[in-house]
Amino acid sequence: MLSHFADRIKDFNFDLLNRSIKSWIISILRLILITGISYLILFPLLSKISTAFMTRADLFDRTVFWIPKNFTLENFELAIIHMDYVESLLLTSTLALCVAFFQLASSTLVGYGFARYDFPFKKIFFALVLFTLIVPPNMVLVPYYMNFRFFNLYGLIPGDGLNLIGTYWPFILISLTGVGFRNGLFIFVMRQFFRGMPQNLEDAAYVDGAGYFQTFFRIMLPGAVPALVVVFLFSFVWQWNDVFFSRVFLGTVGEVDVLSIALRDLPEELDYWIEHSPYLSLIINAGTLLVIGPLVVVYAFMQRYFVESVERTGIVG
Amino acid sequence: MNIFKNLPLRQKKSIIGIIFISPFLFGFFMFFLAPIIQTVSFSVNELNISRLGLETNFVGLDHYNFAFSVHPVFIRTFFENLLYVLLDLPLILFFSFFAALMLNQKFKGRLIARAIFFLPVILASSAVIGMDSAQYATEILEQTSESVFLSGEFIQVFLMELQLPEDFIGYIIDGIERLPEVIRASGIQILIFLAGLQSVPDSYFEASRIEGATTWENFWLITFPLMTPVILINVIYTLIDLFLAQDNELVELIQDEAFVGAGYGVSSAMAVVYFIAVAFIILVVGGLLSRYVFYQE
């Protein structure tokens, strides 16, 4: 009897030991994988940070690895001058904030309409939203340019048409009307989110005598903050990184380019002012850091909120 | 207003609904549809800009003909592009699902790991990855670090031992070598998968544990079926993302043709062909997959 009991204890302990070894192996494997993948993600960033602070001498010094011997800010100074960084930063932030705000406004309204109301052709209209998502940007860019260069809303505005190229108006108009860059995706996200919100909330508001729009602004909108954050951030980031639309809509009229374009043109610009040499890559690295720097700072502060938000948006139903 | 008040509730609601979506309807018909029609019409017309303004001559399918039979690289880039996207798709999905499963577990430093894994969401499309001209300085660093992480060779030997078909091995090796790109393209997919995993109720796992199910069974019988709608969303998102990326080679080619190459007509024709191909693939893939999607309820 006693020996039987002892056996059971032994068995139990063995099982426990087995399990803890297993979980140890799993966490070590996980650690290796996560470290490896993090390394792959961070590597380009770290290498850019490392080289951006190097002097020419460091670049060809074989003993310099990762940490520059002669720490310098010269690369950043040159990048700032040749990219018109300060003006460009101001322009890019204003534009990205504008676009994000208007895209957010339009996709919230439209998404709510699709989530909560029934109307004729609803399915077809929603199919149109998805349709805007799969149209390659090439298909619309040049006509966009021509329509905004001679903007008369197909004859509704008298005269030869306004020239909106080089202003924010093309961005504002297409964002406000929900056909901007990836706007369909935001409409989809908002629709999914509102569909997941309990119907009773609105019913209660209606019973209390609130109107349709009052209910939307005072009940639904405050409840939708997680989804609003996600849409705003994505819209901001994508506009910040965008080259296609900015190049076409802002044209070559303005003296200052948005950051993404300034960065693209930086090699040429540097070639013109400074003779071509491997040294230029140091300045370009510094320029790249200057462009993504603000995004990384925003992300560092927002990322926690951002991750939680996506989890609560109910994109996944 | 009085007329509105006297309408039956259903009609009232549909009017309100239309008002809510009216910004999109306006934008779609005023700004979005016209460019598409114009592009289609440019693709069958020759554009001449003269002093009198824009002149168009109907040329039929000449531009399409040019794109397909005269243009030196269009066809090749087109099919290469389709092939790359279709090959990348499983890699990205597999990786992001795996990463999401990992990030969904509880361990120390999970928040930091998540923050790093989502970093590509803000950097992927940005210049940080695509700046070839800045590569010189980083190449020096890269040479020394290549061997640090999985080099393809070890895996290759391992897979050869398993006697798998050669094409399959080639695919896996290729995937491992392009792992950095796959990882960078997976940020949003990881985010969506993770959100999906969080929405699986714990009670399911509790119940199955009481029944004595293993982790492996849990995954295939609970997690995976519940994730199928998320997989569908991610497949479609990935397809759109890869096909329409601003640094997609074909997108760039079409854009270049418009201004410096064969002219705007040909570029339009290419854009139309590309659009049809993309729409077709997304519909087919989405249609096929949606048969296997499992919905609760």
Interface residues (C-beta under 8 A of the other chain):
Chain A: S27 R30 L33 I34 G36 I37 S38 Y39 L40 I41 L42 F43 P44 L45 S47 K48 S50 T51 M54 L59 F65 W66 S106 L109 V110 Y112 G113 F114 R116 Y117 D118 F119 P120 K122 F125 L128 V129 T132 L133 I134 V135 P136 P137 N138 M139 V140 L141 V142 P143 Y144 M146 N147 L153 Y154 L173 I174 L176 T177 G178 V179 L185 I187 Y212 F216 V237 W238 W240 N241 D242 V243 F244 S260 L263 R264 P267 P278 L280 S281 L282 I284 N285 T288 V291 I292 L295 V296 Y299 A300 Q303 R304 F306 V307 V310 E311 R312 T313 G314 I315 V316 G317
Chain B: R10 K13 S14 I15 I16 G17 I18 I19 F20 I21 P23 F24 L25 F26 G27 F28 M30 F31 F32 A34 P35 I36 Q38 T39 F42 A99 M102 Q105 F107 L111 A113 R114 A115 I116 F117 F118 L119 P120 V121 I122 L123 S125 S126 A127 V128 I129 M131 S133 A134 Q135 Y136 A137 T138 I140 L141 E142 T144 S145 V148 F149 L150 L179 P180 I183 R184 L191 I192 L194 A195 G196 Q198 S199 P229 V230 I233 Y237 I240 F243 L244 Q246 V251 I254 Q255 A258 Y264 S267 S268 M270 A271 V272 Y274 F275 V278 A279 I282
